[in-house]
Amino acid sequence: MLTLVVFLLCAASSVTASAKGGAAGPRLNNDQLYKFSYSTEVLVDRVRGSKEGSAGYRISSDVDVNLVWRDPSNKDDQLIQLAISNVRIEPASQRSKKKNVLHGSTAESLLGKTKLAALTKPFFLHLKNGKAKAFYSFWAEPATIKNLKRGLASLLQMQRTTGKVIENDVSGRCTVEYKAVKGQVTRTKVLDTCKTAETGFTTRSQVLGVGRKSSSVTTFTLEDGFIHSAVAEETHSLAVNSRRSAAAKVVSRQTLTLVGTEAGPLEAAGTDVAEVVKSIDAKLAAVGIIADKIKSKCKSCPTLFEHWQSEQKQLEPASLSKATAPRSFLALLQSIRTASKDEILKVLQSASKTSLPQVVDAVTSAQTTASLDSMIQFLNFTDAKGLVLQERFLYACGFASHPNERMLQVLLDISKGKIGSAEIKESTVIIMGALVHKLCQKGGCNLPAVVEVKKLILDGPDSTKVESEVQMYLLALKNSLLPEAIPIFTKYAESEVGAYCTIALTSLQRYDFTLMTNEVKHAVNRVYHQNRRVYEKNVRAAAADVILSSNPSYMEVKNLLLSIGNLPHEMNKYMLSKIQDILHFQLPASNVVQHAMKDTISHNYDRFAKVGSSSAYSGFMAKSADVTSTYSLDILYSGSGILRRSNMNIYGASNGALLHGLQVAIEAQGLESMIGATADEGEGDLESFAGMSALLFDVQLRPVTFFKGYSDLMSKMFSMSGDPMNVVKGLILLTDHSEVIQLQSGLKASAEFQGGLAIDISGGMEVSLWYRESKTSVNNRGALVVTGNVTVDMDFMRVGVEVSYETEASLDFITTVQFSEYPFLVCMQMDKTTFPFSESVSKYESISSGKSVVSHKRKKQLVPGSEFPLHQENSNMCKKVFDSSW
């Protein structure tokens, strides 16, 4: 009886120890050699591509596996030897001789004798309870060879019970889910959890960014507690969110099959693994199961300067409206990212005066330490003559896809130093706000430079009495989207200075409505209803926009409706049009507006029959499964027919995310004296002014002034050429995604997706006293190129796929006003010209000898132009305008 009790206690202790140590994995028998066939293949293609049409290759071999040592006290603590032999490298699918880049090649000719010998040299895996505790090989071996061995060794790691664990393998440290059924185990790796030393970056914007879907599943079949076969398949698909047909994938497969067993070597003696390994070969070392970094070197790539010389013509101003400009920009940017500071400076110093601004765009967008250092050295911010280059540098920083703290610190240092131009000082501070927002999005709100800039811009508005400086700080806060700025905007929304009110209110509109407290809402309502003072029409219109976009209450909407009829003529018409647009376009406030309009006191003919020319209208520019693009046009006039505010917005929405792609606002005031008209209430003492403000891809830019003051107005009236004034021009890196994908096979894939935009936005305002006509125009010209590359680049062979699309387009918004009589005639036109669109896919395979095979497919189409529809009143008015002009 005592013997039985002792036996049961020992058995229970053994089970407990096994449970604590983790579920048992595969067990090898002593004195036995397991002979396997092994293959790993990699394929790259379009997401919907077939295996037959993919680029890729297969590495096949024989593998001998045997037990070297086992802990006498734990059968699941094993040291295993693996030896690869009979290596073959061949196409992943059947190819004709012409399309087979590997035709006539052998493993030795591809790898070389040294690397092949290293690959076939035995290596060791320490498995404990089915988990890799150590991987032993030789430090001197090339990283690519060690990684291939790690890929094979990782395939032996498994557990025989269902559960979720964290494992280290060649892919990194990952969460893994096991599902065990009799004789079969399925291992699913949660790839999003894998942590490796490889780092990448991506565009923060969901609309402009790149989405990835990944899966990794390994199926084991077991016989007598050991692996009879293991089949692993891993897929990574990457697609541009705004156009998911621009997508590429990499597929990795591994197959390990037991073909037989033989008598094997005897188990080695030793007390622990380290002692046994040392007795086998003193040069063996625990080199880690996680893959080594591999830096691919391009032997035939041109230098940066040579690359620049080949691309220079495409970056001249005359080519900026063509797709060749952003394509060259993206190609040059990739070269800059691998170049030294001296190489970059050589290009900057040799570029022509006309191409230099585009080079500044490319160098700044590269966002490397060397590129930033070269720009700091090249630009002289004390020189007012360098305004164009300085502003191009600042704007490129504002649009940066993955800025770091140092970029912000550089701008902070510039702002503290001597700056030759007041405009550059303003742009520097405004762009710092944009960088604060992007760094806070990445969790960097507490970085020293971010903290310092936050204090600077939060304290800024109250630290100065200079109007331009207050506006500068408010615009920086507008870019920062800091929640701490909301009380500041709330205060300045009720300012006596109209410009402050407008910036503050348009800034509040950018915040999520959940941040709009009752205090903020009360202040905005006071502005609209003029409870404390009289405000300009454009300020009240901005306040109405904030109210209607911030989840308004029933009473807020009802009070807005009741105000209609008591407003200046054009303001009445604007508010009516705004309410109708909310209902027509089913904007978020539409339900509460419909509810409030059931009350006949607030909704009746007297209120809703007001005449005027001001308007607000929203519509769709494009609709697809991937992205929806919308536009809105708001026009507010003074009672005399002079433009007061014109606001054009373009938005992009994808997967629930919203991007404010473009906003161009033109404001004018104090122009009534030109035509002998009376100014509206609260606007009689306003200084003559006209200007333009642009927000591009969620970044507010420095506003541009057409004229300020009566004397400036008169001088420009007589010297006005009719040519539009440039607001922003340059090359912008829209999409920027770079990552290294460590495959379980030990191979590595690199993914690079970039989107470049050449853009030219200009605007102008003409007033003819003779014809009593004014015309404002906003002209948008652009060329877009997006490319995506997925490449598997080993020392001996390179395979890859490139997907891309490109287009060239223009969009013009023209408003013509004839104010010879009242009601004056207003015609708005928003035209899109016919534009080309093309997409292509290229697949390539090359070996170290220089032999290569490339396939290329391209599809082109012309997208017809159109005039975007506005409301029917506008169409009727345009007919009258053109009839009278004729």
PETA-V722502 format. One record per backbone hydrogen bond with DSSP energy under -0.5 kcal/mol. NH is the residue of the N-H (numbers start at 1). CO is the residue of the C=O. E is the energy in kcal/mol with one decimal. If there is no record, write none. Layout:
# PETA-V722502
[[NH CO E] [NH CO E]]
This chain:
# PETA-V722502
[[5 1 -2.2] [6 2 -2.4] [7 3 -2.3] [8 4 -2.4] [9 5 -2.4] [10 6 -2.3] [11 7 -2.4] [12 8 -2.6] [13 9 -2.4] [14 10 -2.3] [15 11 -2.4] [16 12 -2.5] [17 13 -2.5] [18 14 -2.3] [19 15 -2.5] [20 16 -2.6] [21 17 -2.2] [22 18 -0.7] [22 19 -0.6] [27 225 -1.5] [31 265 -0.6] [32 29 -0.8] [33 262 -3.3] [34 32 -0.6] [34 65 -3.2] [35 33 -0.6] [35 260 -3.0] [36 34 -0.6] [36 63 -3.2] [37 257 -2.6] [38 61 -2.8] [39 255 -2.0] [40 59 -2.4] [41 253 -2.5] [42 57 -2.2] [43 251 -2.5] [44 55 -2.8] [45 249 -1.8] [47 247 -0.5] [49 46 -1.6] [54 50 -0.6] [54 51 -1.0] [55 44 -2.3] [57 42 -1.4] [58 90 -3.3] [59 40 -3.2] [60 58 -0.6] [60 88 -2.8] [61 38 -2.6] [62 85 -3.0] [63 36 -2.6] [64 83 -2.5] [65 34 -2.7] [66 81 -1.9] [67 29 -0.5] [67 32 -0.6] [68 79 -3.1] [69 79 -1.4] [71 77 -2.4] [74 71 -1.7] [77 74 -1.8] [78 76 -0.8] [78 127 -3.4] [79 69 -2.8] [80 78 -0.5] [80 125 -3.0] [81 66 -2.8] [82 123 -3.0] [83 64 -2.1] [85 62 -2.5] [88 60 -2.9] [90 58 -2.4] [92 56 -0.7] [100 96 -0.7] [100 97 -0.6] [101 99 -0.9] [103 100 -1.4] [105 102 -2.5] [110 106 -2.0] [111 107 -2.9] [112 108 -2.2] [116 112 -2.2] [117 113 -2.4] [118 114 -2.0] [119 115 -2.4] [120 116 -1.8] [121 118 -0.8] [123 82 -2.4] [124 136 -2.3] [125 80 -2.7] [126 134 -2.8] [127 78 -2.6] [127 125 -0.8] [128 131 -2.7] [129 76 -2.5] [130 76 -0.6] [131 128 -1.7] [133 126 -3.3] [133 131 -0.6] [134 126 -1.2] [136 124 -3.1] [137 135 -0.5] [137 285 -2.2] [141 138 -1.5] [146 142 -2.2] [147 143 -2.5] [148 144 -1.7] [149 145 -2.1] [150 146 -2.5] [151 147 -2.2] [152 148 -1.6] [153 149 -2.7] [154 150 -2.7] [155 151 -0.6] [155 152 -0.9] [156 153 -1.6] [157 154 -1.0] [158 130 -1.0] [158 156 -0.6] [160 24 -1.9] [163 178 -1.9] [165 176 -2.7] [167 165 -0.5] [167 174 -2.9] [169 167 -0.5] [169 172 -2.2] [172 169 -1.6] [173 195 -1.8] [174 167 -2.7] [174 172 -0.7] [175 190 -0.6] [176 165 -3.4] [177 188 -2.9] [178 163 -3.5] [179 186 -2.1] [181 179 -0.5] [181 184 -3.1] [184 181 -3.2] [185 220 -2.3] [186 179 -2.7] [187 185 -0.5] [187 218 -3.3] [188 177 -3.0] [188 186 -0.6] [189 187 -0.6] [189 216 -2.4] [190 175 -2.7] [191 189 -1.4] [193 190 -1.9] [194 191 -1.2] [195 173 -1.5] [196 194 -0.5] [201 738 -2.2] [204 401 -0.5] [209 205 -1.1] [211 239 -2.8] [213 237 -2.5] [215 235 -2.2] [217 233 -2.3] [218 187 -2.7] [219 231 -2.7] [220 185 -3.4] [220 218 -0.5] [221 229 -2.4] [222 183 -2.2] [223 226 -2.8] [226 223 -1.8] [228 221 -3.2] [229 221 -1.5] [230 256 -2.5] [231 219 -2.3] [232 254 -2.7] [233 217 -2.5] [234 252 -2.8] [235 215 -2.5] [236 250 -2.2] [237 213 -3.0] [238 248 -3.1] [239 211 -2.4] [240 243 -0.6] [240 246 -1.9] [241 209 -2.2] [243 240 -1.3] [246 243 -2.0] [247 245 -1.8] [248 238 -2.5] [249 45 -2.8] [250 236 -2.1] [251 43 -2.9] [252 234 -3.0] [253 41 -2.6] [254 232 -2.4] [255 39 -2.6] [256 230 -2.7] [257 37 -2.5] [258 228 -2.9] [259 35 -3.1] [260 35 -1.3] [262 33 -2.3] [264 31 -2.1] [268 68 -3.7] [276 272 -1.7] [277 273 -2.9] [278 274 -2.1] [279 275 -1.6] [280 276 -1.3] [281 277 -2.1] [284 281 -1.7] [285 137 -2.8] [287 135 -1.7] [287 285 -1.2] [288 135 -0.8] [291 170 -1.8] [296 294 -0.7] [299 297 -0.8] [307 303 -2.6] [308 304 -2.9] [309 305 -2.2] [310 306 -1.4] [311 307 -1.3] [312 308 -1.6] [314 311 -1.0] [315 311 -0.6] [315 312 -1.4] [316 313 -1.2] [319 316 -2.2] [320 317 -1.4] [322 319 -2.0] [325 319 -0.6] [325 322 -1.5] [326 322 -0.6] [327 323 -1.7] [328 324 -2.2] [329 325 -2.5] [330 326 -2.4] [331 327 -2.0] [332 328 -2.8] [333 329 -2.3] [334 330 -1.7] [335 331 -1.4] [336 332 -2.4] [337 333 -1.8] [338 335 -1.1] [339 336 -1.4] [344 340 -2.1] [345 341 -2.6] [346 342 -1.9] [347 343 -1.3] [348 344 -2.3] [349 345 -2.6] [350 346 -1.0] [351 347 -1.3] [356 352 -1.8] [357 353 -0.5] [358 355 -0.6] [359 355 -1.6] [360 356 -2.5] [361 357 -1.8] [362 358 -2.0] [363 359 -3.0] [364 360 -2.4] [365 361 -2.2] [366 362 -1.1] [367 363 -0.6] [367 364 -1.0] [372 368 -2.2] [373 369 -2.3] [374 370 -2.1] [375 371 -1.7] [376 372 -2.2] [377 373 -1.9] [378 374 -2.1] [379 375 -2.4] [381 379 -0.6] [383 380 -1.5] [384 382 -0.7] [386 383 -1.4] [387 384 -1.1] [390 386 -2.6] [391 387 -2.8] [392 388 -2.0] [393 389 -2.2] [394 390 -2.2] [395 391 -2.8] [396 392 -2.1] [397 393 -1.8] [398 394 -2.1] [399 395 -1.9] [400 397 -1.3] [408 404 -1.3] [409 405 -2.5] [410 406 -2.5] [411 407 -1.8] [412 408 -2.3] [413 409 -2.6] [414 410 -2.1] [415 411 -2.4] [416 412 -1.5] [417 413 -1.1] [417 414 -0.5] [420 381 -3.0] [425 421 -1.7] [426 422 -2.2] [427 423 -2.6] [428 424 -2.6] [429 425 -1.8] [430 426 -2.6] [431 427 -2.6] [432 428 -1.7] [433 429 -1.3] [434 430 -1.0] [435 431 -2.1] [436 432 -2.3] [437 433 -1.9] [438 434 -2.0] [439 435 -2.7] [440 436 -2.5] [441 437 -1.9] [442 438 -1.0] [443 440 -1.7] [444 439 -3.0] [447 444 -1.6] [451 447 -2.7] [452 448 -2.2] [453 449 -2.3] [454 450 -2.7] [455 451 -2.0] [456 452 -2.0] [457 453 -2.6] [458 454 -2.4] [459 455 -2.2] [460 456 -1.0] [461 457 -0.7] [462 459 -0.6] [463 459 -0.5] [463 460 -1.7] [464 461 -0.5] [470 466 -2.2] [471 467 -2.3] [472 468 -1.9] [473 469 -2.3] [474 470 -2.4] [475 471 -2.5] [476 472 -2.0] [477 473 -2.3] [478 474 -2.0] [479 475 -1.8] [480 476 -1.9] [481 477 -1.6] [482 477 -0.5] [485 482 -1.7] [486 483 -1.4] [489 485 -2.5] [490 486 -2.5] [491 487 -1.9] [492 488 -2.5] [493 489 -1.7] [494 491 -1.1] [495 492 -1.5] [498 496 -0.6] [501 497 -2.0] [502 498 -2.5] [503 499 -2.2] [504 500 -2.7] [505 501 -2.7] [506 502 -2.6] [507 503 -1.9] [508 504 -2.1] [509 505 -1.6] [510 507 -1.4] [511 507 -0.5] [511 508 -1.1] [515 512 -2.3] [516 513 -1.5] [517 515 -1.4] [521 517 -2.5] [522 518 -2.7] [523 519 -1.9] [524 520 -2.4] [525 521 -2.5] [526 522 -2.1] [527 523 -1.7] [528 524 -2.3] [529 525 -2.7] [530 526 -0.5] [530 527 -0.8] [531 526 -1.9] [540 536 -2.1] [541 537 -2.7] [542 538 -1.8] [543 539 -2.1] [544 540 -2.3] [545 541 -1.9] [546 542 -1.8] [547 543 -2.4] [548 544 -2.6] [549 545 -1.2] [550 546 -0.5] [550 547 -1.1] [557 553 -2.1] [558 554 -2.6] [559 555 -2.6] [560 556 -1.7] [561 557 -2.5] [562 558 -2.5] [563 559 -1.2] [564 560 -0.8] [564 561 -0.8] [566 563 -2.3] [572 568 -2.6] [573 569 -1.9] [574 570 -2.4] [575 571 -2.5] [576 572 -2.2] [577 573 -2.4] [578 574 -2.3] [579 575 -2.4] [580 576 -2.5] [581 577 -2.1] [582 578 -2.0] [583 579 -1.7] [584 580 -2.8] [585 581 -2.7] [586 583 -0.6] [587 582 -1.9] [590 587 -2.7] [591 588 -0.6] [593 589 -2.1] [594 590 -2.5] [595 591 -2.0] [596 592 -2.3] [597 593 -2.0] [598 595 -1.1] [599 596 -1.3] [600 598 -0.6] [602 599 -0.5] [603 599 -1.9] [604 602 -0.6] [608 604 -2.5] [609 605 -0.8] [610 607 -0.9] [615 635 -2.1] [617 633 -2.0] [619 631 -2.4] [621 629 -3.0] [622 629 -1.8] [624 627 -1.1] [628 653 -2.4] [629 622 -2.9] [630 651 -1.9] [631 619 -2.8] [632 649 -2.1] [633 617 -3.0] [634 647 -2.6] [635 615 -3.1] [636 645 -3.1] [638 642 -2.7] [641 638 -1.9] [644 636 -2.6] [645 636 -2.4] [646 666 -2.7] [647 634 -2.8] [648 664 -2.3] [649 632 -2.5] [650 662 -2.7] [651 630 -2.6] [652 659 -2.5] [653 628 -2.3] [654 657 -2.2] [657 654 -2.4] [659 652 -3.1] [661 650 -0.9] [661 659 -1.5] [662 650 -1.9] [663 695 -2.1] [664 648 -2.4] [665 663 -0.5] [665 693 -2.9] [666 646 -2.7] [667 691 -2.2] [668 644 -1.9] [669 689 -2.4] [674 671 -1.4] [675 672 -1.3] [676 673 -0.6] [677 672 -2.3] [683 680 -2.1] [686 683 -1.0] [689 669 -2.2] [690 707 -2.0] [691 667 -2.3] [692 704 -3.4] [693 665 -2.7] [695 663 -2.5] [696 699 -2.9] [697 661 -2.2] [698 660 -1.9] [699 696 -1.5] [700 698 -0.5] [701 694 -2.7] [704 692 -3.6] [706 690 -2.5] [707 690 -1.7] [709 688 -3.5] [713 709 -2.3] [714 710 -2.6] [715 711 -2.3] [716 712 -1.9] [717 713 -2.1] [718 714 -1.6] [719 715 -0.9] [720 716 -1.0] [725 763 -3.3] [727 761 -3.0] [728 761 -1.7] [730 759 -2.4] [732 757 -2.9] [734 732 -1.0] [734 755 -2.2] [735 755 -1.0] [737 753 -2.9] [738 201 -2.9] [739 751 -2.1] [741 739 -0.5] [741 749 -4.0] [742 740 -0.7] [743 741 -0.7] [743 747 -2.3] [746 743 -1.9] [749 741 -2.7] [750 791 -3.2] [751 739 -2.9] [752 789 -2.8] [753 737 -2.8] [754 787 -2.4] [755 735 -2.4] [756 785 -3.1] [757 732 -2.6] [758 783 -2.8] [759 730 -2.9] [759 757 -0.6] [760 781 -2.4] [761 728 -3.1] [762 760 -0.5] [762 779 -2.3] [763 725 -2.5] [764 777 -2.2] [766 775 -3.0] [768 773 -3.5] [769 767 -0.6] [772 768 -0.6] [773 768 -2.0] [774 817 -2.5] [775 766 -2.8] [776 815 -2.3] [777 764 -2.3] [778 813 -2.4] [779 762 -2.9] [780 778 -0.5] [780 811 -2.4] [781 760 -2.2] [781 779 -0.5] [782 809 -2.6] [783 758 -2.0] [784 807 -2.6] [785 756 -2.5] [786 805 -2.6] [787 754 -3.1] [788 803 -2.9] [789 752 -3.2] [790 801 -2.2] [791 750 -2.8] [792 799 -3.0] [793 748 -0.5] [793 791 -0.6] [794 792 -0.7] [794 797 -2.8] [798 846 -3.1] [799 792 -2.2] [800 844 -2.3] [801 790 -2.0] [802 842 -3.0] [803 788 -2.6] [804 840 -2.2] [805 786 -2.0] [806 838 -2.5] [807 784 -2.3] [808 836 -1.1] [809 782 -2.9] [811 780 -2.7] [812 831 -2.3] [813 778 -2.7] [814 829 -2.6] [815 776 -2.8] [816 827 -2.7] [817 774 -3.0] [818 825 -2.9] [819 772 -1.9] [819 817 -0.6] [825 818 -2.0] [827 816 -2.8] [829 814 -2.7] [831 812 -2.4] [832 866 -3.3] [833 810 -1.3] [835 863 -2.2] [837 861 -2.8] [838 806 -2.2] [839 859 -2.3] [840 804 -2.5] [841 857 -2.4] [842 802 -2.7] [843 855 -2.4] [844 800 -2.5] [845 853 -2.3] [846 798 -2.5] [847 851 -2.2] [848 796 -1.7] [850 847 -2.3] [853 845 -2.7] [855 843 -2.7] [857 841 -2.5] [859 839 -3.0] [861 837 -2.2] [863 835 -3.2] [863 861 -0.5] [864 862 -0.6] [866 832 -2.4] [868 830 -2.7] [868 866 -0.6] [874 871 -0.8] [875 871 -1.3] [876 872 -2.3] [877 873 -2.2] [878 874 -2.8] [879 875 -1.7] [880 876 -1.5] [881 877 -2.5] [882 878 -2.7] [883 879 -2.0] [884 880 -2.5] [885 881 -2.2] [886 882 -2.0]]
